Amino acid sequence: MGAQVHYDVMIIGGGPAGLSTALHLLCYSPQWSKRLLVLEKGLYPRFKLCGGAVTRLGFRILQGLGFPYPLPLPQFNVKEVRLRYRRQVVTLHGEPQLVIFNRTELDAYLAQQAKARGVQIQEGKEVKAITFLPDGVSLSTAETEYFAQVVVGADGAGGITHRWVRRRTAKARLARTLEVVLPASLSAELFQSAATLFDFSLLKEGLQGYVWDFPFFQNGEAAFNRGLYDARLDRNKPRPPLPIFLQAAFSAASPAMQSAWRSHPIHWFSPRNRFAYPRLLLVGEVAGVDPLFGEGIAPSLAYGQLAAQAIRDAFERQDFSFSTYRWRLKNSYLGRYLMSRWFTAEVCYRLAGQGWFPPLVWALGGLLARLFPPPPPLLAPQS
C-alpha cells in the first residue's frame, strides 16, 4: 500500500443511510464534496434483499433534499394496506400509504443523484479493517489505506461496522427475513386494488412478525415481492421454522417458492442500542431500524439527516466524542417514531402467544379505522 488518503469524513456503505448523510452535509456547504468520501463495497446497480417499501417519512426526507415526487423510477403506489390476523382484516386507506420500489434500482438512482451533486463515491471498495487512533480513524481496503477524523458506519447488519460493534455489546438484536421475488400479472388482485398485505396470522404459531405480499415492478415487469419477517424480540420463545411457514403461506400461489427464497438479517432499534462512539457514528441498520415491521429505508434516510447535523457541529466545536448523538436521536421525530415502533413490538410480540391478545388488537384496530377517516394525501406531485 502507498501513502494514506485523507478525508475529514469517511462513510462506509453507499445505501440510503450513507448517501443521506453525505447529501445532508452538502446541504450545509458544497465544500463537503471535497471533505468526505463514501466507500461502497458493491458496484451499482448492486443487488439488495429488501421489500422496497418507502413510507411517508422517507419521502419527507427526500423532498427536504430536493428530490422530486414521484421519483423517476418504476414504482407501485399503494392505496390500501391490509393488516390480517386469520379472518380479521384491518384496512388502511390513503394515497400513498406506501410506495414499493425495486431496491436495486432505488439505491442506484440515489447514488447517481449523489454523484451528480458532488458526493465522491468509490465503488468496489470493501473495508477490511477499522483502527481507532488518538487523532483519527484508519480504514483499510485491499488496495488503499484511508485516514479520517470521523467515520460513519452505514454498511448494514452484515457489514464490518456492525461486526465491530457486536464485539463490544451484549446483544445482537437481529431479526430474520426470508424473501422471494416471483413473476406476476397486472390482473392479479393486489395490482388491481393497489394493495399490499401484512399477514400476522402466524403470531399464534410462534412467529414474532408477519408474512408480506408486495406487488412491484422489476425490470419493468410486474412481480411479487413475498416474504416473512421474524423480529425474534423475545428470544426465550422457541425459534419458529421460517422456511416451512413461508412455504405454507404461499404454497397455493407459488409452488416453486421453497427453492427460491433467500435470507438476510435486520438489526432493529432498541433504546438500549449503542448509537455512537468517539469518532464513529452509526446510522441505518447499524444503529437499528423499525423492530415492528422491519422498515429500514425511511429510518435510514432520517438517520442521515441526524448524523449530518452531529458531524457539522463536531467540526465546528472540534469535539468528536459524539456524546450528544443519543440525545439528538431521542429528541428527534425519528427517535419518537422508532420508540413507538419498539414499544408496540415489545408488547405485541411478547404477548402474541396469549390466545386472547391478537384478536383483541385486531378488534381495536378495526374500530379505530372506522372511527377515524383516512388522512389527506401527504404529498402533492410536483409539476
C-alpha positions in Angstrom: 0.0 0.0 0.0 1.1 3.6 -0.6 0.6 6.7 1.5 -2.7 7.2 3.4 -5.5 9.0 1.7 -7.0 11.7 4.0 -10.6 12.9 4.3 -12.4 14.6 7.1 -15.4 12.1 6.9 -15.4 8.6 5.6 -18.8 6.9 5.1 -18.8 3.1 5.0 -21.7 2.0 2.9 -23.5 3.6 -0.1 -27.1 2.7 0.7 -29.9 5.2 1.8 -28.3 5.9 5.2 -24.8 6.6 3.9 -26.0 8.6 0.9 -28.4 10.6 3.0 -25.6 11.5 5.4 -23.5 12.8 2.6 -26.3 14.7 0.8 -27.3 16.4 4.0 -23.8 17.5 4.6 -23.7 19.0 1.1 -26.9 20.9 2.1 -24.8 22.7 4.7 -22.0 23.6 2.4 -20.8 22.5 -1.1 -17.3 22.3 0.3 -18.2 19.0 1.9 -17.9 17.4 -1.5 -14.1 17.7 -1.1 -14.1 16.7 2.5 -16.0 13.4 2.5 -15.8 10.0 0.7 -18.3 7.2 0.5 -16.9 3.6 0.3 -19.3 1.1 -1.2 -18.2 -2.5 -1.4 -20.5 -3.3 -4.4 -20.9 -1.9 -7.9 -24.2 -0.1 -8.7 -26.7 -1.3 -9.5 -25.9 -3.9 -6.8 -28.4 -6.4 -5.6 -30.0 -5.9 -2.2 -32.6 -8.1 -0.4 -35.4 -5.7 0.7 -39.1 -5.4 0.4 -38.5 -2.0 -1.2 -41.3 -0.1 0.7 -40.8 3.6 1.2 -43.2 5.3 3.7 -44.2 8.9 4.1 -41.3 9.5 6.5 -38.9 8.6 3.7 -40.5 10.9 1.2 -40.4 13.8 3.7 -36.6 13.4 3.9 -36.1 13.0 0.2 -38.2 16.1 -0.5 -36.2 18.0 2.0 -33.1 17.1 0.0 -34.8 18.4 -3.2 -35.7 15.1 -4.8 -38.9 15.1 -7.0 -42.1 13.4 -6.1 -42.8 10.9 -7.6 -39.2 9.7 -8.1 -38.5 9.0 -11.8 -38.3 5.2 -11.3 -40.7 2.3 -11.8 -42.8 2.1 -8.7 -46.1 0.7 -7.2 -48.2 3.2 -5.4 -50.1 1.5 -2.5 -53.6 3.0 -1.8 -54.7 0.2 0.5 -52.7 -1.6 3.3 -54.3 -4.8 4.6 -53.4 -6.0 8.1 -54.7 -9.5 8.6 -54.9 -11.8 11.5 -56.7 -15.0 10.4 -60.2 -13.9 9.4 -59.9 -10.4 10.8 -58.6 -7.7 8.4 -58.0 -4.1 9.2 -57.7 -1.9 6.1 -55.8 1.4 6.0 -56.6 3.8 3.1 -54.8 6.8 1.8 -52.7 7.8 -1.2 -50.0 6.9 -1.0 -49.7 4.6 2.1 -46.5 3.1 0.7 -44.6 3.2 -2.5 -42.8 -0.1 -3.5 -39.6 0.1 -5.5 -37.1 -2.3 -6.8 -34.4 -1.7 -4.1 -31.6 -2.3 -6.6 -32.9 0.5 -8.8 -33.7 2.8 -5.9 -30.2 2.6 -4.5 -28.6 3.1 -7.9 -30.7 6.2 -8.5 -29.8 7.7 -5.2 -26.1 7.1 -5.8 -26.4 8.6 -9.3 -28.0 11.7 -7.9 -25.5 11.9 -5.1 -22.6 11.8 -7.6 -24.3 14.4 -9.7 -24.4 16.7 -6.7 -20.7 16.3 -5.9 -20.6 13.3 -3.5 -17.4 11.3 -4.0 -18.3 7.5 -4.1 -15.7 4.8 -4.6 -17.4 1.6 -5.6 -15.9 -1.9 -5.2 -14.1 -0.8 -2.0 -14.8 -3.2 0.9 -13.4 -2.0 4.2 -11.3 -4.8 5.8 -10.3 -3.2 9.0 -11.1 -0.2 11.2 -8.4 1.1 13.5 -9.0 3.9 16.0 -6.0 6.1 16.6 -5.5 9.1 19.1 -6.0 11.6 16.3 -8.4 9.8 13.9 -9.5 6.6 12.3 -7.8 4.4 9.8 -9.8 2.3 7.3 -8.1 -0.4 5.2 -9.3 -1.8 1.9 -7.4 -4.4 -0.2 -5.8 -1.6 -2.2 -5.8 1.6 0.0 -5.3 2.9 3.5 -7.6 5.8 4.4 -7.5 8.2 7.3 -10.4 10.3 8.6 -11.4 12.5 11.5 -14.9 10.9 11.6 -16.3 7.6 10.3 -20.0 6.9 9.6 -21.0 3.2 9.8 -23.8 2.8 7.2 -23.0 -0.7 5.9 -25.9 -2.7 7.4 -26.3 -5.7 9.6 -23.7 -7.7 7.8 -21.0 -5.1 7.4 -17.7 -4.6 9.2 -19.1 -1.7 11.4 -21.8 -3.9 12.9 -19.3 -6.7 13.5 -17.0 -4.2 15.2 -19.9 -3.0 17.4 -21.1 -6.5 18.2 -17.8 -7.4 19.8 -18.5 -4.6 22.3 -22.2 -5.2 23.0 -24.0 -7.9 24.9 -27.0 -8.4 22.5 -27.2 -8.6 18.7 -31.0 -7.7 18.4 -31.2 -9.3 14.9 -34.4 -10.1 13.1 -34.5 -12.6 10.3 -36.3 -12.3 7.0 -36.9 -14.7 4.1 -37.7 -13.2 0.8 -38.5 -14.3 -2.8 -39.4 -12.4 -6.0 -41.8 -14.1 -8.4 -43.3 -13.0 -11.7 -46.9 -11.7 -11.6 -49.7 -10.5 -13.8 -51.1 -7.0 -13.7 -54.5 -8.6 -13.5 -53.7 -10.0 -10.0 -56.0 -8.8 -7.3 -53.4 -6.8 -5.4 -52.3 -5.0 -8.5 -55.9 -4.2 -9.4 -56.7 -2.9 -5.9 -53.4 -1.1 -5.5 -53.0 -3.0 -2.2 -50.4 -4.7 -0.1 -50.8 -7.4 2.6 -49.3 -7.8 6.0 -50.5 -11.1 7.4 -49.9 -11.7 11.2 -51.8 -14.9 11.3 -48.7 -16.9 12.3 -48.3 -15.0 15.6 -50.2 -17.8 17.3 -47.7 -20.3 15.8 -44.8 -18.5 17.4 -43.8 -16.1 14.6 -42.8 -12.7 16.0 -43.7 -10.8 12.9 -45.7 -11.3 9.7 -45.8 -12.5 6.1 -45.9 -9.9 3.4 -47.1 -9.7 -0.2 -45.9 -6.7 -2.1 -46.7 -6.0 -5.8 -43.9 -4.1 -7.6 -42.1 -3.8 -10.9 -38.8 -5.5 -11.6 -37.0 -4.6 -14.9 -40.3 -3.0 -16.0 -42.3 -6.2 -15.4 -45.0 -6.9 -12.8 -43.7 -9.0 -9.9 -44.5 -10.0 -6.3 -42.0 -9.5 -3.5 -43.1 -12.1 -0.9 -41.5 -12.8 2.4 -41.6 -13.3 6.1 -40.3 -11.2 8.9 -39.4 -12.6 12.4 -38.2 -10.0 14.9 -37.0 -12.6 17.4 -37.6 -9.9 20.0 -38.4 -12.4 22.7 -35.6 -14.9 22.5 -36.9 -17.1 25.3 -39.6 -18.4 22.9 -38.7 -21.3 20.6 -37.3 -20.4 17.2 -40.0 -21.0 14.6 -39.4 -22.9 11.3 -39.3 -19.9 9.0 -38.9 -21.8 5.6 -41.9 -24.0 6.5 -44.0 -21.0 7.5 -43.2 -19.2 4.2 -43.9 -22.2 2.1 -47.2 -22.8 3.8 -48.3 -19.1 3.5 -47.9 -19.1 -0.3 -48.0 -22.8 -1.3 -51.1 -22.4 -3.4 -49.9 -19.4 -5.3 -46.2 -20.1 -5.5 -45.3 -23.8 -5.7 -41.7 -23.0 -6.6 -41.1 -20.8 -3.6 -39.3 -23.4 -1.5 -36.2 -23.4 -3.6 -36.2 -19.7 -4.5 -36.2 -17.8 -1.2 -33.2 -16.0 0.3 -32.5 -14.9 3.9 -30.9 -11.8 5.4 -30.7 -10.2 8.9 -32.1 -6.9 10.1 -30.6 -5.1 13.1 -33.5 -3.5 14.9 -33.8 -0.4 17.1 -33.9 -0.6 20.9 -33.3 2.4 23.3 -30.5 0.2 24.8 -28.6 0.2 21.5 -25.3 2.0 21.2 -25.5 4.7 18.5 -22.1 6.3 18.6 -18.5 6.0 19.8 -15.8 8.6 19.8 -15.2 9.5 16.1 -17.8 6.9 15.0 -21.5 7.5 14.2 -23.9 4.6 13.5 -26.7 5.1 11.0 -29.4 3.0 9.4 -29.4 -0.7 10.2 -26.1 -0.5 12.1 -27.8 1.8 14.6 -31.2 0.0 14.4 -34.3 0.2 12.3 -38.0 -0.4 13.0 -38.5 -3.6 15.0 -42.2 -3.9 14.5 -42.2 -4.1 10.7 -38.5 -4.2 9.9 -38.9 -1.0 7.9 -35.5 0.2 7.0 -35.4 2.7 4.1 -37.2 5.6 5.6 -35.4 5.4 9.0 -32.1 5.1 7.2 -32.8 8.3 5.3 -33.7 10.1 8.5 -30.6 8.8 10.4 -28.6 10.5 7.7 -30.1 13.9 8.5 -29.3 13.5 12.2 -25.8 12.3 11.5 -25.0 15.2 9.2 -26.1 17.7 11.9 -23.9 15.9 14.5 -20.9 15.9 12.1 -21.3 19.6 11.3 -21.4 20.5 15.0 -18.5 18.3 15.8 -16.2 20.0 13.4 -17.4 23.5 14.5 -16.6 22.6 18.1 -13.6 20.2 17.4 -15.3 17.7 19.7 -15.5 14.3 18.1 -16.9 12.4 21.1 -20.5 12.4 19.8 -21.6 12.3 23.3 -24.9 14.1 22.5 -25.8 11.9 19.5 -28.1 9.6 21.6 -29.8 12.7 22.9 -30.3 14.1 19.4 -31.9 10.8 18.3 -34.1 10.6 21.4 -35.5 14.1 20.9 -36.0 13.8 17.1 -39.0 12.8 15.1 -37.1 9.7 14.1 -36.4 8.8 17.7 -40.1 9.1 18.6 -41.0 7.1 15.5 -38.7 4.3 16.4 -39.5 4.3 20.1 -43.2 4.0 19.3 -42.5 1.0 17.0 -40.2 -0.6 19.5 -42.7 -0.3 22.4 -45.5 -1.7 20.2 -43.3 -4.6 19.1 -42.3 -5.3 22.7 -45.9 -5.5 23.8 -47.4 -7.3 20.7 -44.7 -9.9 20.0 -44.2 -10.8 23.7 -48.0 -11.3 24.2 -48.7 -12.8 20.8 -48.7 -16.3 22.3 -51.6 -15.4 24.5 -54.7 -16.6 22.7 -56.8 -13.6 23.6 -54.3 -10.9 22.6 -54.2 -10.8 18.8 -58.0 -10.9 18.3 -58.3 -8.0 20.8 -55.7 -6.0 18.9 -57.4 -6.5 15.6 -60.8 -5.7 17.1 -59.5 -2.4 18.4 -57.7 -1.7 15.1 -60.8 -2.2 13.1 -62.7 0.1 15.5 -60.1 2.9 15.1 -60.1 2.5 11.3 -63.9 3.1 11.3 -63.9 6.0 13.7 -61.1 8.0 12.2 -61.2 8.9 8.4 -58.0 8.5 6.4 -55.7 11.5 6.4 -55.4 13.7 3.3 -52.5 12.8 0.9 -49.2 13.8 2.4 -47.5 14.8 -0.8 -48.7 16.6 -4.0 -46.9 15.6 -7.2 -44.6 18.3 -8.5 -45.2 19.6 -11.9 
